[in-house]
Amino acid sequence: MRLEGHIVLPDRILPGRVSFDTHIRSVDPDADAPRRYILPGFIDGHVHGGDGADTMDGAAAIDRLSRFHLSHGTTTILPTTITRPWADVMDALHAISEVMSRGVANGPRIHGAHLEGPFVSPHKLGAQPPFAIPPSPERVAEAVGTGCVRVVTLAPELEHAETAIAAFAEAGVRISLGHTTTDYEGADRAICAICAAGGVPGGTHLFNAMSPIEGRRPGPVTALMCHDEAFGEMIFDTHHVHPASFRLVSRVMGNRLLFVTDAMRGAGQPEGPSQLGGQDVMIEDGVVRLPGGSLAGSVLTLDRALRNAVESGASLPNAARLVSSNAAAYLGLSDRGSITAGKLADFVVMDERLEIAEVWVGGARQA
């Protein structure tokens, strides 16, 4: 099979054609290619829900939210937990394991789980419900034992954080600093500890649920930007992060910055009342808030994030890296993230307005 169009490569846009079966076999120039864009499939490493479904609801809900995000270009997804009682979190991880094992019919690839709660600071919950607990060795072993955890959000100031970092790193889990009261020095020590343990450090939704950058108090965002080994998530709906802050971080972090949606069940649903982690929220003008006014997840999709990046001055190849290859590098997924011979035939075809036209997973059109 083959697709023809303007192929978005990591460093340029090539009018051409992609030949493939389940994997990409060749990428060839073609000056007469139609004016549409072929991008690598998007990778969302932090997504709670969509289309009325939430990861915490179980396997059927994971199917539903995954298919919704596939329709917006996401071909690899990490369903994400929220801070709930430990038994509920474990139920969600077992559901993700089940879906990983059988796959999602007409859906994206389920790479694994992002364990965002409950190993977070009770003083930086953001929109997380108040069930934060420390990462005791027993809980860490139980979570790792499900075989599905690929990313964990961890507040490094918590009791047992040091032993949790070592255990998660040994299991190949990416350790993402977030929902934390730690300062620059604490984040710097945690990043060094992750690297010393052979792990890959990251930051959960930069700027949100962590202290800001100030002249005399640089905060954890600065630590993440200054470490060449550290990656950082960003929710770029332009509500969680200002476009100027995006441009700053993008210039400093380059290919270490990746977009996530942090989408909740209301993504793709009519505006109005919804829920996040058992809490009432309101969706209004594309923004999700708790009754007190705090931001509460998003209704973002990765195709919208890509368009936001372009509208904020990013080139299309740069924007494509933010939703594909950068996440692939962070997660260690060397078989996807760019349109290169030998990689998986996961594609997003977009029209000239950067709206979704087609989505392909493993050489099969799914949307």
C-alpha positions as a Markdown table, in Angstrom:
| # | Residue | x | y | z |
|---|---|---|---|---|
| 1 | Met | 0.0 | 0.0 | 0.0 |
| 2 | Arg | 1.0 | 3.6 | -0.3 |
| 3 | Leu | 0.0 | 7.1 | 0.7 |
| 4 | Glu | 0.9 | 10.2 | -1.3 |
| 5 | Gly | 1.1 | 13.7 | 0.1 |
| 6 | His | 3.5 | 16.2 | 1.8 |
| 7 | Ile | 5.4 | 14.0 | 4.2 |
| 8 | Val | 6.3 | 15.6 | 7.5 |
| 9 | Leu | 9.8 | 14.5 | 8.3 |
| 10 | Pro | 11.7 | 15.5 | 11.5 |
| 11 | Asp | 13.5 | 18.3 | 9.7 |
| 12 | Arg | 11.5 | 19.1 | 6.6 |
| 13 | Ile | 8.4 | 18.5 | 4.5 |
| 14 | Leu | 8.9 | 16.2 | 1.5 |
| 15 | Pro | 6.3 | 16.0 | -1.3 |
| 16 | Gly | 6.3 | 12.2 | -1.8 |
| 17 | Arg | 4.8 | 8.8 | -1.2 |
| 18 | Val | 5.1 | 6.3 | 1.6 |
| 19 | Ser | 5.0 | 2.6 | 0.7 |
| 20 | Phe | 4.1 | 0.2 | 3.6 |
| 21 | Asp | 2.5 | -2.9 | 4.9 |
| 22 | Thr | 2.4 | -3.2 | 8.7 |
| 23 | His | 5.7 | -1.2 | 8.6 |
| 24 | Ile | 7.1 | 1.5 | 6.4 |
| 25 | Arg | 9.0 | 0.1 | 3.5 |
| 26 | Ser | 10.1 | 3.2 | 1.7 |
| 27 | Val | 9.8 | 7.0 | 1.6 |
| 28 | Asp | 10.2 | 8.4 | -1.9 |
| 29 | Pro | 10.0 | 12.0 | -3.3 |
| 30 | Asp | 7.2 | 12.8 | -5.7 |
| 31 | Ala | 6.9 | 16.4 | -6.9 |
| 32 | Asp | 3.3 | 15.9 | -7.9 |
| 33 | Ala | 2.1 | 14.7 | -4.5 |
| 34 | Pro | -1.3 | 16.1 | -3.5 |
| 35 | Arg | -1.5 | 19.0 | -1.1 |
| 36 | Arg | -2.2 | 17.1 | 2.1 |
| 37 | Tyr | 0.1 | 16.3 | 5.0 |
| 38 | Ile | 1.2 | 12.8 | 6.2 |
| 39 | Leu | 2.5 | 12.8 | 9.8 |
| 40 | Pro | 3.7 | 10.1 | 12.1 |
| 41 | Gly | 0.9 | 8.8 | 14.5 |
| 42 | Phe | 0.5 | 10.9 | 17.6 |
| 43 | Ile | 1.5 | 9.6 | 21.1 |
| 44 | Asp | -0.3 | 10.7 | 24.2 |
| 45 | Gly | 1.4 | 9.7 | 27.4 |
| 46 | His | -1.0 | 11.3 | 29.8 |
| 47 | Val | -4.8 | 11.0 | 29.1 |
| 48 | His | -7.5 | 10.3 | 31.6 |
| 49 | Gly | -10.6 | 10.1 | 29.4 |
| 50 | Gly | -12.7 | 11.3 | 26.6 |
| 51 | Asp | -16.1 | 10.8 | 24.9 |
| 52 | Gly | -17.8 | 10.4 | 28.3 |
| 53 | Ala | -15.4 | 7.7 | 29.5 |
| 54 | Asp | -12.6 | 7.7 | 32.2 |
| 55 | Thr | -9.7 | 5.3 | 32.7 |
| 56 | Met | -10.9 | 4.7 | 36.3 |
| 57 | Asp | -14.2 | 3.3 | 35.0 |
| 58 | Gly | -12.6 | 0.1 | 33.7 |
| 59 | Ala | -11.8 | -1.8 | 30.5 |
| 60 | Ala | -14.9 | -0.8 | 28.4 |
| 61 | Ala | -14.3 | 2.8 | 29.2 |
| 62 | Ile | -10.6 | 2.5 | 28.2 |
| 63 | Asp | -11.8 | 1.1 | 24.9 |
| 64 | Arg | -14.2 | 4.1 | 24.4 |
| 65 | Leu | -11.8 | 6.9 | 25.3 |
| 66 | Ser | -9.0 | 5.3 | 23.2 |
| 67 | Arg | -11.1 | 5.2 | 20.1 |
| 68 | Phe | -12.1 | 8.8 | 20.7 |
| 69 | His | -8.5 | 9.9 | 20.8 |
| 70 | Leu | -7.7 | 7.8 | 17.8 |
| 71 | Ser | -10.1 | 9.9 | 15.8 |
| 72 | His | -8.0 | 12.9 | 16.7 |
| 73 | Gly | -4.7 | 11.3 | 15.5 |
| 74 | Thr | -3.5 | 9.4 | 18.6 |
| 75 | Thr | -2.2 | 6.0 | 17.6 |
| 76 | Thr | -0.4 | 5.2 | 20.8 |
| 77 | Ile | -2.0 | 6.0 | 24.2 |
| 78 | Leu | -1.2 | 5.6 | 27.9 |
| 79 | Pro | -4.5 | 5.6 | 29.9 |
| 80 | Thr | -3.8 | 7.5 | 33.1 |
| 81 | Thr | -5.0 | 7.0 | 36.6 |
| 82 | Ile | -6.0 | 9.7 | 39.1 |
| 83 | Thr | -5.6 | 9.9 | 42.8 |
| 84 | Arg | -8.2 | 7.6 | 44.3 |
| 85 | Pro | -8.2 | 5.0 | 47.1 |
| 86 | Trp | -5.4 | 2.5 | 46.4 |
| 87 | Ala | -7.8 | -0.3 | 45.7 |
| 88 | Asp | -9.5 | 1.8 | 43.0 |
| 89 | Val | -6.1 | 2.6 | 41.5 |
| 90 | Met | -5.1 | -1.1 | 41.4 |
| 91 | Asp | -8.5 | -1.9 | 39.7 |
| 92 | Ala | -7.7 | 0.6 | 37.0 |
| 93 | Leu | -4.2 | -0.8 | 36.5 |
| 94 | His | -5.6 | -4.3 | 36.1 |
| 95 | Ala | -8.1 | -3.0 | 33.6 |
| 96 | Ile | -5.3 | -1.3 | 31.6 |
| 97 | Ser | -3.4 | -4.6 | 31.6 |
| 98 | Glu | -6.4 | -6.4 | 30.3 |
| 99 | Val | -6.9 | -3.9 | 27.4 |
| 100 | Met | -3.1 | -4.1 | 26.7 |
| 101 | Ser | -3.3 | -7.9 | 26.4 |
| 102 | Arg | -6.3 | -8.0 | 24.0 |
| 103 | Gly | -5.9 | -4.6 | 22.2 |
| 104 | Val | -8.6 | -2.2 | 21.2 |
| 105 | Ala | -10.6 | -3.1 | 18.1 |
| 106 | Asn | -10.3 | -0.2 | 15.6 |
| 107 | Gly | -8.3 | 1.7 | 18.2 |
| 108 | Pro | -4.8 | 2.9 | 19.0 |
| 109 | Arg | -2.0 | 0.9 | 20.5 |
| 110 | Ile | -2.1 | 0.7 | 24.3 |
| 111 | His | 1.5 | 1.1 | 25.4 |
| 112 | Gly | 0.7 | 0.9 | 29.1 |
| 113 | Ala | -0.4 | 3.0 | 32.1 |
| 114 | His | 0.6 | 6.4 | 33.4 |
| 115 | Leu | 0.2 | 6.2 | 37.1 |
| 116 | Glu | -0.4 | 9.8 | 37.9 |
| 117 | Gly | -1.9 | 9.3 | 41.3 |
| 118 | Pro | -1.7 | 8.6 | 44.2 |
| 119 | Phe | 2.0 | 9.2 | 44.8 |
| 120 | Val | 1.6 | 13.0 | 44.8 |
| 121 | Ser | 1.8 | 15.8 | 47.4 |
| 122 | Pro | -1.4 | 16.4 | 49.4 |
| 123 | His | -0.3 | 20.1 | 49.3 |
| 124 | Lys | -0.2 | 20.2 | 45.4 |
| 125 | Leu | -3.2 | 18.1 | 44.4 |
| 126 | Gly | -4.4 | 20.5 | 41.7 |
| 127 | Ala | -7.6 | 18.7 | 40.5 |
| 128 | Gln | -6.6 | 15.4 | 42.1 |
| 129 | Pro | -9.0 | 14.1 | 44.8 |
| 130 | Pro | -7.6 | 14.0 | 48.4 |
| 131 | Phe | -6.3 | 10.4 | 48.5 |
| 132 | Ala | -2.6 | 11.0 | 48.2 |
| 133 | Ile | -0.4 | 8.4 | 49.8 |
| 134 | Pro | 3.4 | 7.8 | 50.0 |
| 135 | Pro | 5.0 | 5.3 | 47.6 |
| 136 | Ser | 5.8 | 2.6 | 50.1 |
| 137 | Pro | 7.9 | -0.4 | 48.8 |
| 138 | Glu | 4.8 | -2.6 | 49.1 |
| 139 | Arg | 2.6 | -0.3 | 46.9 |
| 140 | Val | 5.4 | 0.2 | 44.4 |
| 141 | Ala | 5.9 | -3.5 | 44.1 |
| 142 | Glu | 2.2 | -4.1 | 43.7 |
| 143 | Ala | 1.9 | -1.4 | 40.9 |
| 144 | Val | 5.0 | -2.7 | 39.1 |
| 145 | Gly | 3.6 | -6.2 | 39.4 |
| 146 | Thr | 0.7 | -5.4 | 37.1 |
| 147 | Gly | 3.2 | -5.2 | 34.2 |
| 148 | Cys | 1.5 | -2.2 | 32.7 |
| 149 | Val | 3.0 | 0.9 | 34.4 |
| 150 | Arg | 5.2 | 2.8 | 31.9 |
| 151 | Val | 5.2 | 6.3 | 33.6 |
| 152 | Val | 4.7 | 7.3 | 37.2 |
| 153 | Thr | 4.1 | 10.8 | 38.5 |
| 154 | Leu | 6.0 | 11.2 | 41.8 |
| 155 | Ala | 6.4 | 14.0 | 44.2 |
| 156 | Pro | 10.1 | 13.6 | 45.3 |
| 157 | Glu | 9.6 | 15.1 | 48.8 |
| 158 | Leu | 7.3 | 12.2 | 49.8 |
| 159 | Glu | 8.4 | 9.6 | 52.3 |
| 160 | His | 9.9 | 6.5 | 50.5 |
| 161 | Ala | 10.5 | 8.5 | 47.4 |
| 162 | Glu | 14.2 | 7.6 | 47.2 |
| 163 | Thr | 13.5 | 3.8 | 47.3 |
| 164 | Ala | 10.5 | 4.3 | 44.9 |
| 165 | Ile | 12.7 | 6.0 | 42.4 |
| 166 | Ala | 15.2 | 3.0 | 42.5 |
| 167 | Ala | 12.4 | 0.4 | 42.2 |
| 168 | Phe | 10.6 | 2.2 | 39.3 |
| 169 | Ala | 13.8 | 2.9 | 37.5 |
| 170 | Glu | 14.8 | -0.8 | 37.7 |
| 171 | Ala | 11.4 | -1.8 | 36.3 |
| 172 | Gly | 12.0 | 0.6 | 33.3 |
| 173 | Val | 9.2 | 3.0 | 34.4 |
| 174 | Arg | 9.7 | 6.6 | 33.4 |
| 175 | Ile | 9.7 | 8.8 | 36.6 |
| 176 | Ser | 7.9 | 12.1 | 36.1 |
| 177 | Leu | 8.2 | 14.8 | 38.8 |
| 178 | Gly | 4.8 | 16.4 | 39.4 |
| 179 | His | 2.1 | 17.5 | 41.8 |
| 180 | Thr | 5.0 | 18.5 | 44.0 |
| 181 | Thr | 6.0 | 21.2 | 46.5 |
| 182 | Thr | 9.7 | 20.6 | 45.9 |
| 183 | Asp | 12.0 | 23.5 | 45.0 |
| 184 | Tyr | 14.8 | 23.6 | 42.4 |
| 185 | Glu | 17.3 | 21.9 | 44.6 |
| 186 | Gly | 14.9 | 19.1 | 45.4 |
| 187 | Ala | 14.0 | 18.5 | 41.8 |
| 188 | Asp | 17.7 | 18.6 | 40.9 |
| 189 | Arg | 18.5 | 15.9 | 43.4 |
| 190 | Ala | 15.6 | 13.8 | 42.3 |
| 191 | Ile | 16.6 | 14.0 | 38.6 |
| 192 | Cys | 20.2 | 13.0 | 39.5 |
| 193 | Ala | 18.8 | 10.1 | 41.6 |
| 194 | Ile | 16.7 | 8.9 | 38.7 |
| 195 | Cys | 19.6 | 9.1 | 36.3 |
| 196 | Ala | 22.0 | 7.3 | 38.8 |
| 197 | Ala | 19.4 | 4.5 | 39.1 |
| 198 | Gly | 19.4 | 4.1 | 35.3 |
| 199 | Gly | 16.0 | 5.7 | 34.9 |
| 200 | Val | 14.6 | 8.4 | 32.6 |
| 201 | Pro | 13.4 | 11.6 | 34.3 |
| 202 | Gly | 10.5 | 13.7 | 33.2 |
| 203 | Gly | 8.1 | 16.4 | 34.4 |
| 204 | Thr | 4.3 | 16.1 | 34.6 |
| 205 | His | 2.4 | 18.9 | 32.9 |
| 206 | Leu | 5.1 | 21.6 | 33.2 |
| 207 | Phe | 4.1 | 24.7 | 35.2 |
| 208 | Asn | 1.0 | 23.1 | 36.6 |
| 209 | Ala | 0.8 | 21.7 | 40.2 |
| 210 | Met | 4.4 | 22.8 | 40.8 |
| 211 | Ser | 6.0 | 26.0 | 42.0 |
| 212 | Pro | 6.7 | 28.7 | 39.3 |
| 213 | Ile | 9.9 | 30.1 | 37.9 |
| 214 | Glu | 11.1 | 33.1 | 39.8 |
| 215 | Gly | 14.4 | 34.9 | 39.8 |
| 216 | Arg | 15.6 | 33.8 | 43.2 |
| 217 | Arg | 13.4 | 30.6 | 43.3 |
| 218 | Pro | 13.9 | 28.9 | 40.0 |
| 219 | Gly | 11.6 | 25.9 | 40.8 |
| 220 | Pro | 11.4 | 22.4 | 39.4 |
| 221 | Val | 10.6 | 23.6 | 35.8 |
| 222 | Thr | 14.1 | 25.2 | 35.7 |
| 223 | Ala | 15.7 | 22.0 | 37.0 |
| 224 | Leu | 13.9 | 20.0 | 34.3 |
| 225 | Met | 14.9 | 22.4 | 31.6 |
| 226 | Cys | 18.5 | 22.5 | 32.7 |
| 227 | His | 19.1 | 18.7 | 32.7 |
| 228 | Asp | 19.9 | 17.4 | 29.3 |
| 229 | Glu | 18.5 | 14.0 | 30.3 |
| 230 | Ala | 15.1 | 15.2 | 31.4 |
| 231 | Phe | 11.9 | 15.4 | 29.4 |
| 232 | Gly | 8.8 | 17.4 | 30.1 |
| 233 | Glu | 5.1 | 17.1 | 29.4 |
| 234 | Met | 3.1 | 20.2 | 28.4 |
| 235 | Ile | -0.7 | 20.6 | 28.1 |
| 236 | Phe | -0.8 | 23.1 | 25.3 |
| 237 | Asp | -4.4 | 24.1 | 25.1 |
| 238 | Thr | -3.2 | 27.7 | 25.8 |
| 239 | His | -5.1 | 27.7 | 29.1 |
| 240 | His | -2.7 | 25.7 | 31.1 |
| 241 | Val | 0.4 | 27.3 | 29.6 |
| 242 | His | 0.7 | 30.7 | 27.8 |
| 243 | Pro | 2.1 | 30.6 | 24.3 |
| 244 | Ala | 5.1 | 32.6 | 25.3 |
| 245 | Ser | 6.0 | 30.1 | 28.0 |
| 246 | Phe | 5.6 | 27.3 | 25.4 |
| 247 | Arg | 8.0 | 29.2 | 23.1 |
| 248 | Leu | 10.5 | 29.6 | 26.0 |
| 249 | Val | 10.5 | 26.0 | 27.0 |
| 250 | Ser | 10.6 | 24.8 | 23.4 |
| 251 | Arg | 13.7 | 26.8 | 22.8 |
| 252 | Val | 15.5 | 25.4 | 25.8 |
| 253 | Met | 14.3 | 21.8 | 25.8 |
| 254 | Gly | 13.9 | 21.2 | 22.1 |
| 255 | Asn | 13.2 | 17.5 | 21.5 |
| 256 | Arg | 12.8 | 16.9 | 25.2 |
| 257 | Leu | 9.5 | 18.6 | 25.3 |
| 258 | Leu | 6.3 | 16.6 | 24.5 |
| 259 | Phe | 2.7 | 17.4 | 24.3 |
| 260 | Val | 0.1 | 15.5 | 26.3 |
| 261 | Thr | -3.7 | 16.2 | 26.5 |
| 262 | Asp | -4.4 | 15.4 | 30.2 |
| 263 | Ala | -7.9 | 15.0 | 28.8 |
| 264 | Met | -10.8 | 14.1 | 31.0 |
| 265 | Arg | -14.1 | 12.4 | 30.3 |
| 266 | Gly | -15.7 | 15.6 | 29.0 |
| 267 | Ala | -13.3 | 15.8 | 26.0 |
| 268 | Gly | -15.5 | 15.5 | 22.9 |
| 269 | Gln | -18.7 | 16.0 | 24.9 |
| 270 | Pro | -21.0 | 19.1 | 25.1 |
| 271 | Glu | -19.9 | 21.8 | 27.5 |
| 272 | Gly | -21.5 | 21.9 | 30.9 |
| 273 | Pro | -21.2 | 19.8 | 34.1 |
| 274 | Ser | -18.9 | 16.8 | 34.1 |
| 275 | Gln | -16.8 | 14.8 | 36.6 |
| 276 | Leu | -13.1 | 14.2 | 37.2 |
| 277 | Gly | -12.1 | 11.6 | 39.7 |
| 278 | Gly | -15.5 | 11.7 | 41.4 |
| 279 | Gln | -15.4 | 15.5 | 41.6 |
| 280 | Asp | -17.9 | 17.8 | 39.9 |
| 281 | Val | -16.3 | 20.1 | 37.3 |
| 282 | Met | -17.6 | 22.6 | 34.8 |
| 283 | Ile | -16.6 | 22.8 | 31.1 |
| 284 | Glu | -17.0 | 26.3 | 29.7 |
| 285 | Asp | -15.4 | 27.9 | 26.7 |
| 286 | Gly | -13.1 | 24.9 | 26.3 |
| 287 | Val | -11.8 | 25.2 | 29.9 |
| 288 | Val | -12.4 | 22.6 | 32.7 |
| 289 | Arg | -12.6 | 24.0 | 36.3 |
| 290 | Leu | -13.4 | 22.8 | 39.8 |
| 291 | Pro | -16.1 | 24.7 | 41.6 |
| 292 | Gly | -13.4 | 26.8 | 43.3 |
| 293 | Gly | -12.1 | 27.9 | 39.9 |
| 294 | Ser | -8.9 | 25.7 | 39.6 |
| 295 | Leu | -8.1 | 24.1 | 36.3 |
| 296 | Ala | -9.2 | 20.5 | 36.3 |
| 297 | Gly | -7.7 | 18.5 | 33.4 |
| 298 | Ser | -8.5 | 19.5 | 29.9 |
| 299 | Val | -10.7 | 18.7 | 26.9 |
| 300 | Leu | -7.7 | 18.9 | 24.6 |
| 301 | Thr | -6.9 | 16.5 | 21.7 |
| 302 | Leu | -3.4 | 16.2 | 20.2 |
| 303 | Asp | -4.5 | 17.5 | 16.8 |
| 304 | Arg | -5.7 | 20.7 | 18.5 |
| 305 | Ala | -2.4 | 20.9 | 20.4 |
| 306 | Leu | -0.5 | 20.6 | 17.1 |
| 307 | Arg | -2.5 | 23.4 | 15.6 |
| 308 | Asn | -2.0 | 25.5 | 18.7 |
| 309 | Ala | 1.8 | 25.1 | 18.3 |
| 310 | Val | 1.7 | 26.1 | 14.6 |
| 311 | Glu | -0.4 | 29.1 | 15.5 |
| 312 | Ser | 2.1 | 30.0 | 18.1 |
| 313 | Gly | 5.0 | 30.1 | 15.6 |
| 314 | Ala | 6.2 | 26.5 | 15.5 |
| 315 | Ser | 7.0 | 25.0 | 12.1 |
| 316 | Leu | 4.9 | 21.9 | 11.2 |
| 317 | Pro | 7.9 | 19.5 | 11.5 |
| 318 | Asn | 8.6 | 21.0 | 15.0 |
| 319 | Ala | 4.9 | 20.7 | 16.0 |
| 320 | Ala | 4.8 | 17.1 | 14.7 |
| 321 | Arg | 7.8 | 16.2 | 16.9 |
| 322 | Leu | 5.9 | 17.5 | 19.9 |
| 323 | Val | 3.1 | 15.1 | 19.4 |
| 324 | Ser | 5.1 | 12.1 | 18.1 |
| 325 | Ser | 8.8 | 11.6 | 18.0 |
| 326 | Asn | 9.6 | 13.4 | 21.3 |
| 327 | Ala | 7.2 | 11.2 | 23.2 |
| 328 | Ala | 8.6 | 8.1 | 21.4 |
| 329 | Ala | 12.1 | 9.1 | 22.6 |
| 330 | Tyr | 10.9 | 9.6 | 26.2 |
| 331 | Leu | 9.1 | 6.3 | 26.3 |
| 332 | Gly | 11.9 | 4.4 | 24.5 |
| 333 | Leu | 9.6 | 3.5 | 21.5 |
| 334 | Ser | 12.2 | 3.3 | 18.8 |
| 335 | Asp | 9.7 | 1.6 | 16.4 |
| 336 | Arg | 7.5 | 4.7 | 16.0 |
| 337 | Gly | 7.4 | 8.4 | 16.1 |
| 338 | Ser | 8.7 | 9.3 | 12.6 |
| 339 | Ile | 8.1 | 8.4 | 9.0 |
| 340 | Thr | 11.2 | 6.3 | 8.4 |
| 341 | Ala | 11.7 | 3.0 | 6.6 |
| 342 | Gly | 11.4 | 0.1 | 9.1 |
| 343 | Lys | 9.1 | 1.8 | 11.6 |
| 344 | Leu | 5.5 | 1.0 | 12.2 |
| 345 | Ala | 3.0 | 2.2 | 9.6 |
| 346 | Asp | 1.2 | 4.6 | 12.0 |
| 347 | Phe | 0.1 | 7.7 | 10.2 |
| 348 | Val | -2.1 | 10.8 | 10.5 |
| 349 | Val | -3.2 | 12.4 | 7.3 |
| 350 | Met | -4.2 | 16.0 | 7.6 |
| 351 | Asp | -5.7 | 18.5 | 5.1 |
| 352 | Glu | -4.3 | 22.0 | 4.4 |
| 353 | Arg | -6.1 | 23.4 | 7.5 |
| 354 | Leu | -4.4 | 20.6 | 9.6 |
| 355 | Glu | -7.7 | 18.9 | 10.2 |
| 356 | Ile | -7.7 | 15.1 | 10.5 |
| 357 | Ala | -8.5 | 13.3 | 7.2 |
| 358 | Glu | -7.3 | 9.7 | 7.9 |
| 359 | Val | -5.7 | 7.8 | 10.7 |
| 360 | Trp | -3.7 | 4.5 | 10.1 |
| 361 | Val | -2.4 | 2.0 | 12.7 |
| 362 | Gly | -0.1 | -0.7 | 11.6 |
| 363 | Gly | -0.9 | -0.2 | 7.9 |
| 364 | Ala | -4.7 | -0.4 | 8.4 |
| 365 | Arg | -6.9 | 2.6 | 8.1 |
| 366 | Gln | -8.9 | 3.1 | 11.4 |
| 367 | Ala | -10.4 | 6.5 | 10.9 |
